[in-house]
Amino acid sequence: MSQTNFSWDLFAKAPLIGIVRNVAAEDVVEMLPIYRKSGLTTIEITLNTAGAEDLIRYALEHESTGLNIGAGTVCTEQDLERALAAGAQFIVTPIINETVIRACVERGVPIFPGAFTPSEIYKAWSLGATMVKVFPAATLGPAYLKEVKAPLNQVKLVPTGGISLANMTDFLKAGADGLGVGGHLFDSGLILKKDWTGLGFHFEKFVNQLNPVK
């Protein structure tokens, strides 16, 4: 069984998975240390991003201290093998693929499969999902998550899709065990301008909402 060095301590410090999708490789390289220094700890590079496997390898080689680095948009067994060969420390899928989930469970690799209905969510959990990615989450909002959590309170849920600074606190209050955030976190305007200082401040806003001052 292959081992993963995913750190739950790091995830607990900032239970947010930043989703990198279709960002140029040179921009990802610039963002990784800023992401880490802001206090964010877990980052997912989707396999449909150009050069995803090389980016995962680069991140592991240069920025792995203080970061969990995983692969997203893993839909097939072939995708899974590509991701694990690149060194991904956790796997995220947009759908339920039983073979992919079971393979991750057998190898001890954290797996966050995507599901939407209560039946899908429970099925993913019963197959051994580490946490279930509720996707697309903002479609029905925090109230939906709260309703699902009522009978399925043992299931760990990570709402993803449309999560932003405006609604993340509501999702956490509704019972989210983590958040998956893509475009709202990796602000395309700031990246386009290569405003790395501004992006750092933007990341910190998310960290502050994850850890509000008591």
N, C-alpha and C positions, 0 to 999 in steps of 0.2 A: 504493500500500500504506500503510495507516495504521500509525503507529508506537506502540509501547507504551513506557512508561518504567518497566517492571518492572526492579528492581535485583537482580541476582544476588549482588552484594556484600552487600546487606542480608539476602537469604535465607540466604547462607552463615553469617552471624553467628548466626542462630537458625533452623535449618531446620525450622520448624514452621508449618503453616498453621492458624490459629485459625478455626473455623467458627462463624459467627454464624447461628443459626437460631431464628426465632420469639422473638426478644428485642425488647421494646418500643423504639420509636425513641428515646425520651428516655433510656433506659438505655444504648443503644448510644452515644449522644452523650457520656454520662458516662464510658463505658468506654474509648473510643478513646485519649484522652491517657494514661490509666493503662496501657493495653496497651503503648503505645509506650515510655513511661518505664520499664516493667519490663524492657525489652530484647527484647521480641518484635517481629517486623518484618513479618510477612505475615498478612493477615487476609482472610477470604472471607465475603462476605455472600450468603446463599442467596436465590435469586429467589422462593422460596416464603415468605419473611419479609415481613410487611406493610410496604409502603413501601420495598422493597429498593432500587429505582432511586434514590429520593431520598436514601437512606442512603449509597449509593455516591457520589453527587454531593457530599453533605455531607462525607464522609470525605476525598474528593479535595481539596475546597476548603479544609478546615480542618485536616486531620491528615496530609496526604500526605508531609510531610517526615519521613523515617525509616520510612515504612510503604509496603509493597506492598498495594494494595487491589484485590481481585478479586471476581468473581461466581461463586456456586456453584449447584448444581442446575440447570445449563443442559442441557436435554434436546433442544431443537429449534432449528432455524434462527431461528425467531421469538424464542426465548429469547436466542439469541446476539446478535441485532440489538439487543434491548432492553438487554442487558448492555453492549455496546460503545457504544451511544448514551449510556449513563449514565457512560461513561468507564472501565469496568473494565480493569485493567492485566493481569489474567490470568483464565483461565476454568477452572472445575472442573465436571466432569459426573459423574453417578452411573453412567453407562452409556456404551457405545461408539456414537456417532452419527458415521458416517464423514464426512458432509457438514460437521458442526460442526468436527471435527478438521481437515479439509482447509482449511476457511475460515480457521481460526485460523493454520494453518501459512502460508497464502498472505499473511495480513495481518501476520505476524510477532508474533502474540500468544501468549504461553506458554499451553499447554493441558495440563491434567491430567485425562485421561479415566478414568472408573472401569472396572475390570475385575477378574475374580476368578480364572478358570482360567488355566493357562499359555498356552493357545491364545488366549484373549482378551487377555491381557497382551501377548503378542508381536504380535498383530494391531494393537492400539492403538499400540504402539511403532513398528511398520513403517509406519503411516499418518502418523507424524511427531509423535507425542505428545512433549511436553517431558519429562514424567515420567508414569508410570502410577500412578494411585491404586488401590491394592489394597483393594477394598471388598467385603464387610465383613471387616476384617482380623482382629479378635480372635476370630472364629468358629473359625479353625484355629490362630491364634496365631503367635508368632515362628518356630517350627520350620517352618511352611509357607513363610514368606517366605524362610528360609534355603535350603530345598529348591528353590524357584523360582529363586533367585539362582544356584544352582550351574550349571545349563546356560545361563541367561540373564543372565550376569554383566554384560553391557553395558547392560542395561535399567535405567533409574533408577526406583526404586519408592518410593511414598509410601503406606505403610499408613494406613488411615483406618477408623474405626468401632470403638469400644470401646477406643481408646488412652487411657491414664491414667498418672498418676504411678507407679502400681504396675508397669506393664509397658513403659513407653516405652524404658527402657534396654535391655531384652531385644530389642525390635524394632530398635533402633539397632545392637546387637551382631550381630543376624541379617543386617544388610546394608541396612537402610532408608536411603534417601538423603534422607529428610525424613519428617515425620509430619503427619497431619491429625487435629486434635483439636477436638471439639465440646463436648458437654455436660460432660465432665470438666474442661475448661478454664474454660468460662463457667458457673461454679457457680451453679445456680439459687437456692440458699438465700441465698448472699451477695448476689446481684442483687436478690432479693425484699426483703431487709432494707436494700438500698442501702448495704451495707457496702463502700464503695469502697476504703477502706484495706485491709481484709481481702482484697478481690479482688486488689489490687496485690501483696500478699504471696503470694497463691495463684499468680498469674502468675509471680512470681519463682521459685517452686519448680520450675516447668517449665523456665524459663531455666537454672537451676542444674543440672538434670539433662541438659539439652542440652550444657552446657559444664561438665562436672565438673572440679573442681580436680585438676590433674595431680599 
